[in-house]
Amino acid sequence: MSRVYNVIDADGHILEPLDLWEKYMDPKFRDRAPRLVKDNKTGKEKLLVEEQMLGSEQGMGGIGGVGARQGEVKAAELQYEDGRPGGFDPHKRIPDMDLDGIDAAFLYPSMGLFAGAVQDPALAGALCRAYNRWLADYCKPYPDRLFGIAMLPMQSIPHAIEEMRFAKKELGFKGCFLRPNPYNNKMINHPDYEPFWDAAEDLDIAIGFHEGGSSGMPTVGIDRFEGRAAKHIVSHTMEMMLAALAVIWGGVCEKHPKVRIGFLESGGGWIAPWLDRMDRHFDDQGFNDSGLTIRPSDLFRRNCWISFEPVEGSLGVLADYIGPNKIMWATDYPHRDGFFPGAPDMVRERLKGTSAATQRGVLAGGAMGFYGLN
C-alpha cells in the first residue's frame, strides 16, 4: 500500500557530516574539498572554499541551531557539529517529522549552498557527485519519506547535465537545485543554458531555485545595506524575483512547456504583484519586447511553483489567487531561522477560512505536483 501524503515539507535541509568528502569524493580532489576553519577575526567557524572564507558574521557554527528564531537555542554559541541531530542522521530526523505530522520532506544542502562559489568546473563536479551520493545514502532508510534534491555544478553546462542525469537515473532523485544568482555571469535564460533546460524537460525532473546568503556569488543589493538581517531580506527575495523574471519573461517556460520550476526560501507574497507587473508589460504593446505568445501569469500557472514561509500573512489571501496547487510551504529545518516545531500548524492558522481543497493543496498538493510525487 502506497503512502498517503497530507503534509509535505517542500524545503528542508540536511547538515553535511564533516567526513563527507573523505568518504565520498574522488580521491584526486579531496585535498581541495571545502573545510570548516576558524576565522581569526571573529573566532567563528566559516567555510573555506578555494581560498574564499564564506559565511555570515555569525559563522557556520549555528547553522543547525533550529529554535534560535524563537529564542530557544543560542545558535551563536554552537559549533557546527552541535547542530540538530536530525540534520546529520535520518533516524533522528524522522521522530522530529513525526512530532509535526510531516509525511515527507524534500532535502536541500547547508554547506552545499556555497558550491556556486567554486570556480573550477571539474572540482565543482566532484563536489556535487560526492554530495549527491552521500544524500542518497541519507535518504535510503526512508525512501517514501525523505527525498534528496541534487546539487548541480552549473559552472559547466555539460557537467550539470551529466550530474542531473546521474541524479535521476542512478539515484532516483526527483529534483535538482540551482542558486538564483548568476553562474558564469549569465542569467539562467541565456541561450547557452538551452541544452540544460532541454535535458531537465527530457528527464522530467524538477528544478528548484534556492538562495543562500554570504555565498561568494554575485548577490543583488547587499552592497547597499549593513547587517545580516537587511542583507538576508534583500538577497533571498530579490535574487529569486530576478530568477523568476528570467525563466518567465526570458522565455524558458514558453520554450519548455513541460519543465517544472520552483522558487524556494524567498517568501511567497511577492509573486502576485510580480506576475501582475509582467502581465502589465506583456499587455502593453509599447513595452512588450519579450517575444512571448503566452501571458506570464499563465506561464507561471503552467510551469512554476512557489514556497511560502509559515509566518506569511498573505498566504491565505493569495492561495486561491495563485492556485493552491502551485503553492508549497517549508520548515527550513534544521537551520537557525527554521520553523520547528509547529510549522504545519502555523500554515493551517494562516489558511483559516479557506476551503478544505485549498488547504490540501497548500499542505501537500503543491509539493506533490512540483516534485512529481505520485
C-alpha positions as CSV (number, residue, x, y, z in Angstrom):
1,M,0.0,0.0,0.0
2,S,1.5,3.4,-1.0
3,R,1.9,6.1,1.5
4,V,-0.7,8.9,1.7
5,Y,0.8,12.4,1.8
6,N,-1.2,15.0,3.6
7,V,1.6,17.2,4.9
8,I,4.9,17.8,2.9
9,D,7.9,19.9,3.8
10,A,8.9,21.2,0.4
11,D,12.3,22.6,1.5
12,G,14.1,21.0,4.5
13,H,17.8,20.9,4.9
14,I,20.5,18.4,5.9
15,L,23.8,19.1,7.7
16,E,26.7,17.6,5.8
17,P,28.9,15.5,8.0
18,L,32.5,16.7,8.3
19,D,33.8,13.4,6.8
20,L,31.6,13.5,3.7
21,W,34.4,14.5,1.3
22,E,36.8,11.9,2.7
23,K,34.3,9.1,2.3
24,Y,32.5,10.1,-0.9
25,M,34.7,12.3,-3.0
26,D,37.0,11.3,-5.9
27,P,40.5,11.0,-4.1
28,K,42.2,13.3,-6.6
29,F,40.0,16.2,-5.4
30,R,39.9,15.6,-1.7
31,D,42.7,17.9,-0.7
32,R,40.7,20.7,-2.4
33,A,37.4,20.0,-0.7
34,P,35.7,22.7,1.3
35,R,36.5,22.7,5.0
36,L,35.4,24.4,8.2
37,V,38.0,26.7,9.6
38,K,38.1,29.3,12.4
39,D,38.0,32.9,11.3
40,N,40.8,34.7,13.1
41,K,38.9,38.0,13.1
42,T,35.7,36.7,14.6
43,G,36.6,33.4,16.1
44,K,33.6,31.9,14.3
45,E,33.6,28.7,12.1
46,K,33.5,29.6,8.4
47,L,33.7,27.6,5.2
48,L,36.9,27.8,3.3
49,V,36.2,27.3,-0.4
50,E,39.2,27.7,-2.8
51,E,40.8,30.3,-0.6
52,Q,37.4,32.1,-0.1
53,M,36.2,32.4,3.5
54,L,32.4,32.1,3.3
55,G,29.6,32.5,5.8
56,S,27.9,35.3,7.7
57,E,29.3,37.1,10.7
58,Q,27.6,34.5,12.9
59,G,29.6,31.8,11.1
60,M,28.6,28.3,10.1
61,G,28.6,27.0,13.7
62,G,25.0,27.8,14.4
63,I,23.5,26.9,11.0
64,G,21.9,23.8,12.6
65,G,20.5,25.7,15.5
66,V,16.8,25.4,14.8
67,G,14.9,27.0,17.7
68,A,17.0,30.2,17.6
69,R,14.2,32.0,15.8
70,Q,12.0,31.8,18.9
71,G,14.9,32.2,21.4
72,E,15.0,28.6,22.5
73,V,18.5,27.9,21.2
74,K,21.5,30.2,21.3
75,A,22.8,29.5,17.8
76,A,25.7,31.9,18.1
77,E,27.2,29.7,20.8
78,L,27.0,26.4,18.8
79,Q,29.7,24.6,16.9
80,Y,28.7,23.2,13.5
81,E,28.8,19.6,14.9
82,D,26.3,20.6,17.6
83,G,23.6,21.3,15.1
84,R,20.2,19.5,15.4
85,P,21.0,15.7,15.2
86,G,18.3,15.1,12.6
87,G,20.3,17.2,10.2
88,F,23.1,14.7,10.2
89,D,21.2,11.5,11.0
90,P,18.0,10.3,9.2
91,H,17.0,8.1,12.0
92,K,16.9,11.1,14.3
93,R,15.1,13.3,11.8
94,I,12.1,11.0,11.4
95,P,10.9,11.5,15.0
96,D,11.1,15.3,14.5
97,M,9.0,15.0,11.4
98,D,6.5,12.8,13.3
99,L,6.3,15.4,16.0
100,D,4.9,17.8,13.5
101,G,2.9,15.2,11.5
102,I,5.1,15.7,8.4
103,D,4.7,12.8,6.0
104,A,7.6,13.7,3.7
105,A,10.5,16.2,3.4
106,F,12.5,17.3,0.4
107,L,16.1,17.9,1.3
108,Y,18.4,20.7,0.3
109,P,22.0,21.3,1.4
110,S,23.6,23.5,4.1
111,M,27.3,23.9,3.3
112,G,26.4,22.9,-0.3
113,L,24.5,26.2,-0.8
114,F,28.0,27.7,-1.2
115,A,29.1,25.4,-4.0
116,G,28.4,28.0,-6.6
117,A,31.5,29.9,-5.4
118,V,33.8,27.1,-6.7
119,Q,35.5,28.3,-9.9
120,D,36.9,25.1,-11.3
121,P,34.2,23.1,-13.1
122,A,35.9,19.8,-12.5
123,L,36.1,20.4,-8.8
124,A,32.5,21.6,-8.7
125,G,31.5,18.4,-10.5
126,A,33.4,16.3,-8.0
127,L,31.8,18.1,-5.0
128,C,28.4,17.7,-6.4
129,R,28.9,14.0,-7.2
130,A,30.2,13.3,-3.6
131,Y,27.4,15.2,-2.0
132,N,24.6,13.6,-4.1
133,R,25.9,10.1,-3.3
134,W,26.0,10.9,0.4
135,L,22.5,12.4,0.3
136,A,21.1,9.3,-1.5
137,D,22.5,7.2,1.4
138,Y,21.0,9.6,4.0
139,C,17.6,9.1,2.4
140,K,17.9,5.4,1.7
141,P,16.4,4.1,5.0
142,Y,13.2,6.0,4.5
143,P,12.6,6.1,0.7
144,D,8.9,7.1,1.0
145,R,9.6,10.0,3.4
146,L,13.0,11.5,2.7
147,F,13.7,12.8,-0.8
148,G,17.1,14.2,-1.9
149,I,17.4,17.2,-4.1
150,A,20.6,17.0,-6.2
151,M,23.3,19.7,-6.3
152,L,24.4,20.6,-9.8
153,P,27.8,22.1,-11.0
154,M,26.3,24.9,-13.1
155,Q,29.9,26.2,-13.6
156,S,29.8,23.9,-16.6
157,I,26.6,23.1,-18.5
158,P,27.9,19.7,-19.7
159,H,28.9,18.8,-16.1
160,A,25.5,20.0,-14.9
161,I,23.6,17.9,-17.4
162,E,25.7,14.9,-16.6
163,E,25.1,15.2,-12.9
164,M,21.3,15.8,-13.4
165,R,21.1,12.6,-15.4
166,F,23.1,10.7,-12.8
167,A,20.8,12.1,-10.0
168,K,17.7,11.0,-11.9
169,K,18.8,7.7,-13.5
170,E,21.1,6.3,-10.9
171,L,20.0,7.9,-7.6
172,G,16.3,8.2,-8.3
173,F,16.1,11.9,-7.2
174,K,13.0,13.9,-8.1
175,G,14.6,17.3,-8.2
176,C,17.8,19.4,-8.5
177,F,18.5,22.8,-7.2
178,L,20.2,25.9,-8.6
179,R,21.1,29.2,-6.9
180,P,19.1,32.1,-8.4
181,N,22.3,34.1,-8.5
182,P,24.1,34.3,-11.9
183,Y,26.5,31.5,-12.7
184,N,29.2,32.4,-15.2
185,N,27.9,36.0,-15.2
186,K,24.9,34.9,-17.2
187,M,21.2,34.9,-16.3
188,I,19.6,31.4,-16.4
189,N,17.7,32.3,-19.6
190,H,20.9,32.9,-21.6
191,P,20.9,30.9,-24.8
192,D,23.9,28.9,-23.5
193,Y,21.6,27.2,-21.0
194,E,19.2,25.9,-23.6
195,P,20.8,22.4,-23.5
196,F,20.3,22.4,-19.7
197,W,16.6,23.2,-20.0
198,D,16.2,20.6,-22.8
199,A,17.7,18.0,-20.5
200,A,15.6,18.9,-17.5
201,E,12.5,18.6,-19.6
202,D,13.6,15.4,-21.1
203,L,14.4,13.9,-17.7
204,D,11.1,15.1,-16.2
205,I,13.0,16.4,-13.1
206,A,12.0,19.4,-11.0
207,I,14.4,22.4,-10.8
208,G,14.2,24.4,-7.6
209,F,15.9,27.7,-7.2
210,H,17.3,28.2,-3.7
211,E,19.2,31.2,-2.3
212,G,21.9,31.1,0.4
213,G,23.5,34.1,2.0
214,S,27.2,35.2,2.1
215,S,27.9,32.7,-0.7
216,G,30.7,34.1,-2.8
217,M,28.3,34.5,-5.7
218,P,27.0,37.8,-7.2
219,T,24.2,39.0,-5.0
220,V,21.9,41.9,-5.8
221,G,21.5,44.8,-3.4
222,I,23.7,43.6,-0.5
223,D,26.2,46.4,-1.2
224,R,23.6,48.9,-0.1
225,F,23.0,47.6,3.4
226,E,24.8,46.7,6.6
227,G,23.8,43.9,8.9
228,R,22.9,40.3,8.4
229,A,19.1,40.8,8.5
230,A,18.9,43.5,5.9
231,K,21.2,41.6,3.6
232,H,19.1,38.4,4.1
233,I,15.9,40.3,3.4
234,V,17.3,41.7,0.2
235,S,19.2,38.7,-1.2
236,H,16.8,35.9,-0.8
237,T,13.7,37.7,-2.2
238,M,15.3,39.9,-4.9
239,E,17.6,37.2,-6.3
240,M,14.5,35.0,-6.6
241,M,12.5,37.7,-8.3
242,L,15.2,38.1,-10.9
243,A,15.3,34.4,-11.5
244,A,11.5,34.3,-11.9
245,L,11.7,37.2,-14.4
246,A,14.5,35.3,-16.3
247,V,12.6,32.0,-16.6
248,I,9.2,33.5,-17.3
249,W,9.7,36.8,-19.1
250,G,13.0,35.5,-20.5
251,G,11.3,32.6,-22.3
252,V,12.4,29.5,-20.6
253,C,8.9,28.4,-19.6
254,E,7.4,29.1,-23.0
255,K,10.2,27.2,-24.8
256,H,10.0,24.3,-22.5
257,P,6.3,23.6,-21.7
258,K,7.0,20.5,-19.6
259,V,9.7,22.0,-17.3
260,R,8.8,22.4,-13.6
261,I,10.4,25.3,-11.8
262,G,10.1,26.2,-8.1
263,F,11.1,29.3,-6.2
264,L,12.1,28.4,-2.6
265,E,13.1,30.1,0.7
266,S,12.4,33.6,-0.6
267,G,8.9,34.2,0.8
268,G,5.9,33.9,-1.5
269,G,3.9,37.1,-1.2
270,W,5.9,38.9,-3.9
271,I,4.8,36.6,-6.6
272,A,1.4,38.1,-7.2
273,P,2.5,41.7,-7.9
274,W,5.5,40.4,-9.8
275,L,3.3,38.4,-12.1
276,D,0.9,41.4,-12.4
277,R,3.8,43.6,-13.4
278,M,4.9,41.1,-16.0
279,D,1.4,40.8,-17.4
280,R,1.0,44.6,-17.5
281,H,4.1,44.9,-19.7
282,F,3.0,41.9,-21.8
283,D,-0.3,43.6,-22.5
284,D,1.2,47.0,-23.3
285,Q,2.4,46.7,-26.9
286,G,4.6,49.8,-26.4
287,F,6.5,47.8,-23.8
288,N,6.3,44.2,-24.8
289,D,9.7,43.2,-26.2
290,S,9.6,39.7,-24.7
291,G,8.7,37.7,-27.8
292,L,6.3,35.7,-25.6
293,T,3.0,34.4,-27.0
294,I,1.6,33.4,-23.6
295,R,0.9,35.8,-20.7
296,P,3.5,35.5,-17.9
297,S,0.9,34.6,-15.3
298,D,-0.4,31.7,-17.4
299,L,3.2,30.5,-17.9
300,F,3.6,30.6,-14.1
301,R,0.4,28.6,-13.6
302,R,1.6,26.0,-16.1
303,N,5.3,25.7,-15.2
304,C,6.0,27.1,-11.8
305,W,5.5,26.7,-8.1
306,I,6.4,29.0,-5.1
307,S,7.0,28.3,-1.5
308,F,5.6,30.5,1.3
309,E,7.1,30.7,4.8
310,P,4.7,29.6,7.6
311,V,4.6,33.1,9.1
312,E,3.5,34.9,6.0
313,G,0.2,36.8,6.5
314,S,-0.5,36.9,2.8
315,L,-0.7,33.1,2.4
316,G,-4.4,32.7,3.0
317,V,-5.2,35.7,0.8
318,L,-3.1,34.6,-2.2
319,A,-3.7,30.8,-2.0
320,D,-6.7,30.8,-4.4
321,Y,-5.4,33.8,-6.4
322,I,-2.2,32.0,-7.4
323,G,-3.8,28.5,-7.1
324,P,-3.3,26.3,-4.0
325,N,-1.7,23.6,-6.0
326,K,1.0,26.0,-7.1
327,I,1.9,26.8,-3.5
328,M,4.3,25.0,-1.2
329,W,5.5,25.6,2.3
330,A,8.7,24.7,4.2
331,T,10.2,24.3,7.6
332,D,13.8,25.2,6.7
333,Y,14.7,22.6,9.4
334,P,17.3,22.5,11.0
335,H,18.5,26.0,10.2
336,R,18.6,28.6,12.9
337,D,15.8,30.6,11.2
338,G,13.8,27.5,10.6
339,F,10.3,26.8,11.8
340,F,10.3,23.8,14.2
341,P,8.3,22.6,15.9
342,G,4.9,23.7,14.8
343,A,5.3,24.8,11.2
344,P,2.3,22.8,9.8
345,D,0.0,24.3,12.4
346,M,1.3,27.8,11.6
347,V,0.3,27.2,7.9
348,R,-3.1,25.9,8.9
349,E,-3.6,29.0,11.0
350,R,-2.9,31.2,8.0
351,L,-5.3,29.2,5.9
352,K,-8.3,29.5,8.3
353,G,-11.4,30.4,6.3
354,T,-10.2,28.8,3.1
355,S,-11.7,25.6,1.6
356,A,-10.6,22.1,2.5
357,A,-9.4,21.7,-1.1
358,T,-7.3,24.8,-0.8
359,Q,-5.8,23.6,2.5
360,R,-5.0,20.2,1.0
361,G,-3.4,21.9,-2.0
362,V,-1.1,24.1,0.1
363,L,-0.2,21.5,2.7
364,A,0.7,18.7,0.2
365,G,-0.7,19.1,-3.3
366,G,1.6,21.8,-4.5
367,A,4.7,19.9,-3.5
368,M,3.4,16.7,-5.0
369,G,2.8,18.4,-8.3
370,F,6.2,20.2,-8.3
371,Y,8.3,17.1,-7.4
372,G,6.2,14.6,-9.3
373,L,5.4,12.6,-6.2
374,N,2.8,10.1,-7.1
